[in-house]
Amino acid sequence: MPIRSLHLSVLIFAPLIFAVLFGGYPVTHPIALSLRNASYVSLVFFAASLFIPSFRNSLKQVFSGTGDYTALEREEGRIAACIAVFFAVVFFKATLLDYLTFHANAVDLSMYDYALMNTLEGRFFQPVDAPYNHFGVHFTPTLLLLLPLYAVFKTPLLSLFLHPLVLWMGGVTLFRKILKPTVPSALARLGILFAYFNSIWVGLVLHFHFHVEVFYIPLTFLLVAAIRDRGWKLAVLYSVLYLGIKEDAPFYWVGILIASSIMGWLPKKWAALGSATGVGYAAFVLKIAIPSFRQGDYQLVPAATGYGTDVTSVISNLWSSLPIYLKGLTQGGWIKATYQWLFLPWIDPFFAIASIPYIAIHNLAFGGSMRAMHMHYSSPFIPLLYIGVAHSFTRLWTWRPKKRKQILTLFGVGFLMSSFLGGGYLVFRKYESGWRTLARIDGSIPLEARICVQPDALPHLRYRGDRIKFFDLGCVSDRVENLIFQERFASFNANPEQTAEWIRQVQASQAYELVLNDRGWYWFKSKK
């Protein structure tokens, strides 16, 4: 690709980057907000190919296989760094605006946040306002590594912004550990990197905010690279961290080991030993570890399965309804994720084998969110998908050296499909200033005082240990000192109409006085 086209690309990208980075906050004009999606990069390229002859000629050279890629190879590191910085700002900006507009997934986010903060105060993994231990629902020992950070920062903002950081690190790790050593074309490496950052699934994970599953993404890239390069000490370290993410990790780990053995990276006897270890660890977690924290028999989380509440009943019911289960395999989100790449990842044996446990487990879910890979549920699959994209490109490029023009075109179409479908999920919320009112309320209430509040507000409040409770009418009968409402919230336990009814009942109780009513916020304080 001629160097002048690289300079031309910079000129085309400059207005787009400015709009994406600064549109939405503090600028809230609809035109700025309409330029919020990174998929507009593809539109700019298309427009440039129509109206700028030199750019059009460069694209023709790219897809004809006759272009001069010396400049692109030389500038690849800088371009990759620009892509990474661009999406770092996009991720953190989207997260910040979610936070400021109360679109953060506050319930689950705060469950993790308070579980870690309570651990530092001697209440081991006790979530906020819950009568159970977090380890009695999900076994996530890898989270223990975050305790030093919580000891230093002591703020709900830590997990909120750790989330986009880990997602972003996934892209950097993909480029350094998978794409650079594997993919023979700089153009393909940069395209796959951009497609990861702009992926629909990454966008969904980003906007659902912190869940421990996000660690699957960088750790999968690191683990696979360590096994491939026979860095056994690192492979063991990454395996331990991977297995500690969640109770379903052993099944995905076994799939990775078997796939690595098929690829010739891992001796078969080691893969067999590792698989037996993974199955044994899964049995330990499900039968011993989780029930010991739950103080009773472990029941699978309802969102995870529609076939039973324990492993035995799941197997029995699955066998009796096997046709229904098999039909569900044709409706999973994994199909949407691969058809965006024209099903090219299936060319890669590693992806085909390693993805089987994920597809099989997620097809057990009774609800659509898990099967459709919405929210954090897609985290274990995302790295496998992009490893498959990288490997399938390399295989075709190597097997068919005379067909590289067609291969570039094929993957170019897949890239465009992935980019157009993905960018719409990296949304920026329109900035609102209502969070300032809640900050003023929080600052006026002593930390030792008890609070009842809607869950949506939790990340905006200072940490209060066990002195905070999700609002219900029991807060009134218990005469909790402070009640905080936002009349527009559509919480998991109340809609705006229910909130309005609660406010009327608090006022009718004559036990509370209204201290503040501003921007939809109500702060009631118990009368002495």
C-alpha positions as CSV (number, residue, x, y, z in Angstrom):
1,M,0.0,0.0,0.0
2,P,1.6,3.3,-1.0
3,I,2.7,5.5,1.9
4,R,0.6,8.4,0.6
5,S,-2.5,6.3,1.2
6,L,-1.5,5.9,4.8
7,H,-1.3,9.7,5.1
8,L,-4.6,10.0,3.3
9,S,-6.2,7.5,5.7
10,V,-5.1,9.6,8.7
11,L,-6.8,12.7,7.2
12,I,-10.0,10.7,6.7
13,F,-9.9,9.2,10.2
14,A,-9.2,12.5,12.0
15,P,-12.8,13.9,11.9
16,L,-14.2,10.5,12.7
17,I,-11.9,10.0,15.7
18,F,-12.7,13.5,17.0
19,A,-16.4,12.8,16.7
20,V,-16.2,9.5,18.5
21,L,-13.9,10.6,21.3
22,F,-15.7,13.9,22.0
23,G,-19.2,13.4,20.8
24,G,-21.8,12.7,23.6
25,Y,-19.8,14.1,26.5
26,P,-19.5,17.0,27.0
27,V,-21.0,17.6,23.6
28,T,-24.6,16.4,23.5
29,H,-25.7,17.7,20.1
30,P,-27.6,14.9,18.2
31,I,-25.1,15.1,15.3
32,A,-22.2,14.4,17.7
33,L,-24.2,11.5,19.3
34,S,-25.0,10.0,15.9
35,L,-21.2,9.6,15.3
36,R,-20.7,7.5,18.3
37,N,-20.2,4.1,16.7
38,A,-16.8,2.8,15.5
39,S,-18.5,1.1,12.6
40,Y,-18.5,4.5,10.9
41,V,-14.9,3.7,10.1
42,S,-16.2,1.3,7.5
43,L,-18.6,3.9,6.1
44,V,-15.7,6.4,5.8
45,F,-13.6,3.9,3.9
46,F,-16.6,3.2,1.5
47,A,-17.1,6.9,0.9
48,A,-13.4,7.5,0.3
49,S,-13.3,4.6,-2.2
50,L,-16.1,6.3,-4.2
51,F,-14.9,9.9,-4.2
52,I,-11.1,9.8,-3.8
53,P,-9.3,8.2,-6.8
54,S,-5.9,7.5,-5.0
55,F,-7.7,5.9,-2.2
56,R,-9.8,3.8,-4.5
57,N,-6.7,2.7,-6.4
58,S,-5.0,1.7,-3.2
59,L,-8.0,-0.5,-2.2
60,K,-7.9,-2.1,-5.6
61,Q,-4.3,-3.0,-5.0
62,V,-5.1,-4.4,-1.6
63,F,-7.8,-6.8,-2.9
64,S,-5.9,-7.6,-6.1
65,G,-2.9,-8.8,-4.2
66,T,-0.6,-6.5,-6.2
67,G,-0.2,-3.8,-3.6
68,D,3.1,-2.7,-2.0
69,Y,2.7,-3.6,1.7
70,T,6.1,-2.5,2.8
71,A,4.9,0.8,4.3
72,L,2.0,-1.0,6.0
73,E,4.3,-3.6,7.5
74,R,6.7,-0.9,8.7
75,E,3.9,1.2,10.2
76,E,1.9,-1.7,11.7
77,G,3.0,-1.2,15.3
78,R,1.9,2.5,15.2
79,I,-1.4,1.7,13.5
80,A,-2.1,-1.0,16.0
81,A,-1.3,1.4,18.9
82,C,-3.6,4.0,17.4
83,I,-6.4,1.4,17.2
84,A,-5.8,0.3,20.8
85,V,-5.7,3.9,22.1
86,F,-8.8,4.8,20.1
87,F,-10.8,2.0,21.6
88,A,-9.4,2.5,25.1
89,V,-11.0,5.9,25.0
90,V,-14.2,4.5,23.5
91,F,-14.5,1.8,26.2
92,F,-13.7,4.1,29.1
93,K,-15.9,6.9,27.7
94,A,-18.9,4.5,27.2
95,T,-18.4,3.1,30.7
96,L,-18.2,6.6,32.2
97,L,-21.4,7.7,30.5
98,D,-23.2,4.5,31.6
99,Y,-22.1,5.4,35.1
100,L,-23.1,9.0,35.0
101,T,-26.5,8.2,33.5
102,F,-27.2,5.3,35.9
103,H,-27.1,2.7,33.1
104,A,-24.5,0.7,34.9
105,N,-25.6,-2.8,35.8
106,A,-25.6,-1.8,39.4
107,V,-27.0,-4.9,41.0
108,D,-24.5,-7.5,39.8
109,L,-21.7,-4.9,39.8
110,S,-22.3,-4.1,43.4
111,M,-22.6,-7.7,44.4
112,Y,-19.0,-8.3,43.3
113,D,-17.9,-5.0,44.7
114,Y,-19.4,-5.4,48.2
115,A,-18.3,-9.1,48.3
116,L,-14.7,-8.0,47.9
117,M,-14.9,-5.0,50.3
118,N,-16.7,-7.0,52.9
119,T,-13.9,-9.6,52.7
120,L,-11.4,-7.0,53.7
121,E,-13.6,-6.3,56.8
122,G,-13.8,-9.9,57.8
123,R,-17.1,-10.9,56.2
124,F,-15.7,-13.3,53.6
125,F,-17.3,-12.7,50.2
126,Q,-20.6,-11.5,51.7
127,P,-22.5,-9.6,48.9
128,V,-24.5,-6.5,49.6
129,D,-27.8,-7.0,51.4
130,A,-27.8,-10.8,50.9
131,P,-28.1,-13.7,53.3
132,Y,-25.6,-15.9,51.5
133,N,-21.9,-16.1,50.6
134,H,-20.9,-15.4,47.1
135,F,-18.8,-18.6,46.9
136,G,-22.0,-20.5,47.7
137,V,-23.4,-19.4,44.3
138,H,-20.3,-19.0,42.1
139,F,-16.9,-20.3,43.0
140,T,-14.5,-17.5,41.9
141,P,-11.2,-17.7,43.8
142,T,-9.4,-15.7,41.1
143,L,-11.2,-12.6,42.4
144,L,-9.1,-12.9,45.6
145,L,-6.2,-11.4,43.5
146,L,-8.2,-8.1,43.4
147,L,-8.2,-7.7,47.2
148,P,-5.0,-5.7,47.4
149,L,-6.5,-3.2,44.9
150,Y,-9.6,-2.9,46.9
151,A,-7.6,-2.4,50.1
152,V,-5.8,0.6,48.4
153,F,-8.7,2.3,46.5
154,K,-11.8,1.4,48.5
155,T,-14.2,2.6,45.9
156,P,-17.0,1.1,43.8
157,L,-15.4,2.8,40.8
158,L,-12.5,0.2,40.9
159,S,-14.5,-2.7,39.5
160,L,-16.5,-0.4,37.2
161,F,-13.4,0.8,35.4
162,L,-11.4,-2.4,35.8
163,H,-14.0,-4.0,33.5
164,P,-13.3,-2.0,30.3
165,L,-9.6,-2.3,31.1
166,V,-9.7,-6.1,31.1
167,L,-11.7,-6.1,27.9
168,W,-9.2,-3.7,26.3
169,M,-6.3,-5.9,27.5
170,G,-8.0,-8.8,25.8
171,G,-7.5,-6.9,22.4
172,V,-3.9,-6.1,23.2
173,T,-3.2,-9.7,24.2
174,L,-4.9,-11.0,21.0
175,F,-2.6,-8.8,18.9
176,R,0.6,-9.6,20.7
177,K,0.1,-13.3,21.5
178,I,-2.1,-14.6,18.7
179,L,-2.1,-12.4,15.6
180,K,1.6,-11.3,15.5
181,P,3.0,-14.9,15.8
182,T,0.3,-16.5,13.6
183,V,-1.2,-14.3,10.9
184,P,1.1,-13.7,8.0
185,S,-0.5,-10.5,6.7
186,A,-0.3,-7.1,8.5
187,L,-3.5,-6.0,6.8
188,A,-5.3,-9.1,8.2
189,R,-3.8,-8.6,11.7
190,L,-4.9,-5.0,11.9
191,G,-8.4,-5.9,10.5
192,I,-8.9,-8.7,13.0
193,L,-7.7,-6.5,15.9
194,F,-10.2,-3.8,14.9
195,A,-13.0,-6.3,14.5
196,Y,-12.4,-7.6,18.1
197,F,-12.6,-4.1,19.6
198,N,-15.7,-3.3,17.6
199,S,-17.4,-6.7,18.1
200,I,-21.0,-6.9,19.0
201,W,-20.2,-9.4,21.8
202,V,-17.5,-7.2,23.2
203,G,-19.9,-4.3,23.2
204,L,-22.5,-6.3,25.0
205,V,-20.0,-7.4,27.6
206,L,-18.8,-3.8,28.0
207,H,-22.2,-2.4,28.7
208,F,-23.2,-5.1,31.2
209,H,-20.3,-4.0,33.4
210,F,-18.1,-6.0,35.8
211,H,-18.5,-9.7,36.0
212,V,-15.8,-12.2,36.8
213,E,-16.3,-13.8,33.4
214,V,-14.5,-10.9,31.7
215,F,-11.2,-12.5,32.8
216,Y,-11.8,-15.4,30.5
217,I,-10.9,-13.2,27.5
218,P,-7.3,-12.2,28.1
219,L,-6.5,-15.4,30.0
220,T,-7.7,-17.6,27.1
221,F,-5.3,-15.8,24.7
222,L,-2.5,-16.0,27.2
223,L,-3.1,-19.7,28.0
224,V,-3.4,-20.8,24.3
225,A,-0.2,-18.9,23.4
226,A,1.7,-20.4,26.3
227,I,0.6,-23.9,25.3
228,R,1.4,-23.3,21.7
229,D,4.9,-22.0,22.5
230,R,5.4,-24.7,25.1
231,G,5.9,-22.3,27.9
232,W,4.8,-24.8,30.5
233,K,5.4,-22.7,33.6
234,L,3.2,-19.9,32.2
235,A,0.7,-22.4,31.0
236,V,0.3,-23.8,34.5
237,L,0.0,-20.3,36.0
238,Y,-2.6,-19.2,33.4
239,S,-4.5,-22.5,33.9
240,V,-4.7,-21.9,37.7
241,L,-6.1,-18.4,37.1
242,Y,-8.4,-19.6,34.4
243,L,-9.8,-22.4,36.6
244,G,-10.5,-20.0,39.4
245,I,-12.7,-17.7,37.3
246,K,-15.9,-19.6,37.8
247,E,-17.3,-23.1,38.3
248,D,-17.8,-23.7,34.5
249,A,-14.1,-23.0,33.8
250,P,-12.9,-26.6,34.1
251,F,-15.1,-27.7,31.1
252,Y,-13.8,-24.9,28.9
253,W,-10.3,-25.6,30.0
254,V,-10.6,-29.3,29.1
255,G,-11.8,-28.2,25.6
256,I,-8.8,-26.0,25.2
257,L,-6.4,-28.9,26.2
258,I,-8.0,-31.4,23.9
259,A,-8.0,-28.9,21.0
260,S,-4.3,-28.1,21.7
261,S,-3.5,-31.8,21.6
262,I,-5.3,-32.1,18.2
263,M,-3.1,-29.1,17.0
264,G,0.0,-30.9,18.1
265,W,0.9,-28.3,20.7
266,L,0.3,-30.5,23.7
267,P,1.3,-34.2,24.2
268,K,-1.8,-36.4,24.2
269,K,-0.9,-37.9,27.5
270,W,-0.7,-34.5,29.1
271,A,-4.0,-33.6,27.5
272,A,-5.6,-36.7,28.9
273,L,-4.1,-36.1,32.4
274,G,-5.2,-32.5,32.3
275,S,-8.7,-33.5,31.2
276,A,-9.0,-35.9,34.1
277,T,-7.8,-33.2,36.4
278,G,-10.3,-30.7,35.1
279,V,-13.2,-33.1,35.5
280,G,-12.1,-33.9,39.0
281,Y,-11.8,-30.2,39.9
282,A,-15.3,-29.6,38.5
283,A,-16.7,-32.4,40.7
284,F,-14.9,-30.9,43.7
285,V,-16.2,-27.4,43.1
286,L,-19.8,-28.5,42.4
287,K,-20.1,-31.2,45.1
288,I,-17.8,-29.9,47.9
289,A,-16.6,-26.3,47.5
290,I,-19.8,-24.5,46.7
291,P,-22.1,-26.5,49.0
292,S,-19.6,-25.8,51.9
293,F,-20.2,-22.1,51.5
294,R,-23.9,-22.4,50.8
295,Q,-24.5,-24.7,53.8
296,G,-26.5,-27.1,51.8
297,D,-26.7,-28.9,48.5
298,Y,-25.6,-26.8,45.6
299,Q,-28.3,-26.0,43.0
300,L,-27.3,-24.8,39.6
301,V,-28.1,-21.2,39.0
302,P,-31.5,-21.0,37.4
303,A,-30.2,-18.9,34.5
304,A,-27.8,-21.7,33.6
305,T,-30.1,-24.6,33.0
306,G,-33.6,-25.6,32.2
307,Y,-33.0,-29.3,32.7
308,G,-32.6,-29.5,36.5
309,T,-31.1,-28.1,39.6
310,D,-28.2,-30.5,40.0
311,V,-25.8,-32.3,37.7
312,T,-27.6,-35.7,38.1
313,S,-31.0,-34.3,37.2
314,V,-29.6,-32.3,34.3
315,I,-28.1,-35.5,32.7
316,S,-31.3,-37.5,33.3
317,N,-33.6,-34.8,31.9
318,L,-31.2,-34.0,29.0
319,W,-31.3,-37.7,27.9
320,S,-35.1,-37.8,28.0
321,S,-35.4,-34.6,26.0
322,L,-32.5,-35.0,23.7
323,P,-34.3,-33.9,20.5
324,I,-35.3,-30.6,22.1
325,Y,-31.7,-30.0,23.2
326,L,-30.3,-30.8,19.8
327,K,-32.8,-28.4,18.2
328,G,-31.6,-25.7,20.5
329,L,-28.1,-26.1,19.1
330,T,-29.4,-24.6,15.9
331,Q,-30.6,-21.4,17.6
332,G,-27.6,-20.4,19.8
333,G,-25.7,-17.1,19.7
334,W,-22.6,-19.0,18.6
335,I,-24.1,-19.3,15.2
336,K,-24.6,-15.5,14.9
337,A,-21.0,-14.9,16.1
338,T,-19.6,-17.2,13.4
339,Y,-21.8,-16.3,10.5
340,Q,-20.6,-12.7,10.8
341,W,-17.2,-14.2,9.7
342,L,-19.0,-16.3,7.1
343,F,-18.4,-19.4,9.3
344,L,-14.7,-19.2,8.4
345,P,-13.6,-19.9,12.0
346,W,-14.8,-23.5,11.6
347,I,-11.9,-24.1,9.2
348,D,-9.7,-24.1,12.3
349,P,-9.7,-27.4,14.2
350,F,-8.7,-25.7,17.4
351,F,-11.8,-23.5,17.4
352,A,-14.0,-26.4,16.3
353,I,-12.9,-28.6,19.3
354,A,-12.4,-25.9,22.0
355,S,-15.8,-24.3,21.4
356,I,-17.8,-27.6,21.9
357,P,-18.0,-27.4,25.8
358,Y,-19.1,-23.8,25.6
359,I,-21.8,-24.5,23.1
360,A,-23.0,-27.6,24.9
361,I,-23.2,-25.9,28.3
362,H,-24.9,-22.7,27.1
363,N,-27.4,-24.7,25.2
364,L,-28.6,-26.0,28.6
365,A,-30.0,-22.6,29.5
366,F,-33.7,-22.2,29.7
367,G,-33.6,-18.5,29.0
368,G,-32.6,-16.6,25.9
369,S,-29.9,-14.4,27.3
370,M,-27.4,-17.2,28.0
371,R,-28.1,-19.1,24.8
372,A,-27.9,-15.9,22.8
373,M,-24.6,-15.0,24.4
374,H,-25.9,-11.6,25.6
375,M,-24.1,-9.7,28.4
376,H,-21.2,-11.5,30.1
377,Y,-22.2,-14.9,29.0
378,S,-20.3,-14.6,25.7
379,S,-16.9,-14.0,27.5
380,P,-15.5,-17.6,27.3
381,F,-16.5,-17.8,23.6
382,I,-15.1,-14.4,22.4
383,P,-11.4,-15.4,22.5
384,L,-12.0,-18.8,20.9
385,L,-13.8,-17.0,18.0
386,Y,-11.0,-14.7,17.3
387,I,-8.4,-17.4,17.6
388,G,-10.5,-19.3,15.1
389,V,-10.6,-16.2,12.7
390,A,-6.8,-15.9,13.0
391,H,-6.0,-19.5,12.4
392,S,-8.5,-19.9,9.5
393,F,-7.0,-17.0,7.7
394,T,-3.5,-18.4,8.1
395,R,-4.6,-21.8,6.9
396,L,-6.3,-20.5,3.8
397,W,-3.4,-18.1,3.1
398,T,-0.9,-21.0,3.4
399,W,-2.9,-23.7,1.6
400,R,-3.9,-21.5,-1.3
401,P,-1.0,-19.1,-2.2
402,K,-2.4,-18.6,-5.7
403,K,-5.8,-17.6,-4.3
404,R,-4.8,-14.9,-1.9
405,K,-6.8,-12.2,-3.7
406,Q,-9.9,-14.2,-3.1
407,I,-8.9,-14.9,0.5
408,L,-8.4,-11.2,1.2
409,T,-11.8,-10.5,-0.4
410,L,-13.5,-13.2,1.6
411,F,-12.1,-12.1,4.9
412,G,-12.7,-8.5,3.9
413,V,-16.4,-9.2,3.6
414,G,-16.4,-11.0,7.0
415,F,-14.6,-8.0,8.5
416,L,-17.2,-5.6,7.1
417,M,-20.1,-7.7,8.4
418,S,-18.5,-7.9,11.8
419,S,-17.8,-4.2,11.9
420,F,-21.2,-3.0,10.8
421,L,-23.1,-5.3,13.1
422,G,-20.8,-4.6,16.0
423,G,-20.4,-0.9,16.2
424,G,-24.0,-0.2,17.2
425,Y,-23.5,-1.7,20.6
426,L,-20.7,0.6,21.6
427,V,-23.1,3.4,22.4
428,F,-22.6,6.6,24.3
429,R,-25.3,7.7,26.7
430,K,-26.4,11.3,26.6
431,Y,-24.8,13.0,29.5
432,E,-27.1,14.0,32.4
433,S,-26.1,15.8,35.6
434,G,-28.5,14.1,38.0
435,W,-25.6,12.1,39.5
436,R,-24.4,15.3,41.2
437,T,-27.6,15.4,43.3
438,L,-27.0,11.9,44.6
439,A,-23.4,12.8,45.3
440,R,-24.6,15.7,47.4
441,I,-27.0,13.5,49.3
442,D,-24.4,10.9,49.9
443,G,-21.9,13.5,51.1
444,S,-24.5,14.8,53.6
445,I,-25.1,11.4,55.3
446,P,-22.4,10.1,57.8
447,L,-20.8,6.8,56.7
448,E,-22.0,5.1,59.9
449,A,-25.7,5.9,59.2
450,R,-27.9,3.3,57.7
451,I,-29.4,3.8,54.2
452,C,-32.1,2.1,52.2
453,V,-31.7,2.8,48.5
454,Q,-32.6,1.5,45.1
455,P,-29.9,-0.8,43.8
456,D,-29.2,1.4,40.7
457,A,-27.6,4.0,43.0
458,L,-25.2,1.7,44.7
459,P,-22.0,2.4,42.6
460,H,-22.5,6.1,43.2
461,L,-22.5,5.8,47.0
462,R,-19.5,5.6,49.3
463,Y,-18.8,2.1,50.7
464,R,-21.0,1.5,53.8
465,G,-20.4,-2.2,54.6
466,D,-23.5,-3.8,56.1
467,R,-25.2,-0.5,56.8
468,I,-26.9,-0.4,53.4
469,K,-30.0,-2.2,52.2
470,F,-32.1,-2.5,49.1
471,F,-35.3,-0.6,49.6
472,D,-38.5,-2.4,50.5
473,L,-41.3,-1.4,53.0
474,G,-39.4,-3.2,55.7
475,C,-37.1,-0.2,55.7
476,V,-40.0,2.0,56.9
477,S,-41.1,-0.4,59.6
478,D,-37.5,-0.8,60.8
479,R,-37.1,3.0,60.9
480,V,-33.9,3.0,58.8
481,E,-32.5,6.5,59.2
482,N,-32.2,7.5,55.5
483,L,-34.4,6.5,52.5
484,I,-33.2,7.5,49.0
485,F,-35.4,7.2,45.9
486,Q,-35.0,8.1,42.2
487,E,-38.5,8.3,40.7
488,R,-37.4,7.4,37.2
489,F,-35.4,4.2,38.0
490,A,-36.7,1.0,36.5
491,S,-35.0,-1.2,39.1
492,F,-35.0,-5.0,39.2
493,N,-37.5,-4.8,42.2
494,A,-39.5,-1.7,41.2
495,N,-40.7,0.3,38.2
496,P,-41.4,4.1,38.4
497,E,-45.0,3.5,39.3
498,Q,-44.0,1.3,42.3
499,T,-41.4,3.8,43.3
500,A,-44.1,6.6,43.3
501,E,-46.3,4.3,45.5
502,W,-43.4,3.8,47.9
503,I,-42.8,7.5,48.1
504,R,-46.5,8.1,48.9
505,Q,-46.4,5.4,51.6
506,V,-43.3,6.9,53.2
507,Q,-44.9,10.3,53.3
508,A,-48.1,8.8,54.7
509,S,-46.2,7.1,57.5
510,Q,-45.4,10.4,59.2
511,A,-42.2,8.8,60.4
512,Y,-40.0,10.6,57.9
513,E,-39.4,14.1,56.8
514,L,-38.5,15.1,53.2
515,V,-35.0,16.6,53.2
516,L,-34.5,17.0,49.5
517,N,-36.5,16.7,46.3
518,D,-34.3,17.6,43.3
519,R,-34.1,16.2,39.7
520,G,-36.3,13.2,40.6
521,W,-34.3,12.4,43.8
522,Y,-36.1,12.1,47.1
523,W,-34.2,11.9,50.4
524,F,-36.2,11.1,53.5
525,K,-34.8,11.2,56.9
526,S,-36.2,9.5,60.0
527,K,-37.8,11.9,62.5
528,K,-36.2,11.8,65.9
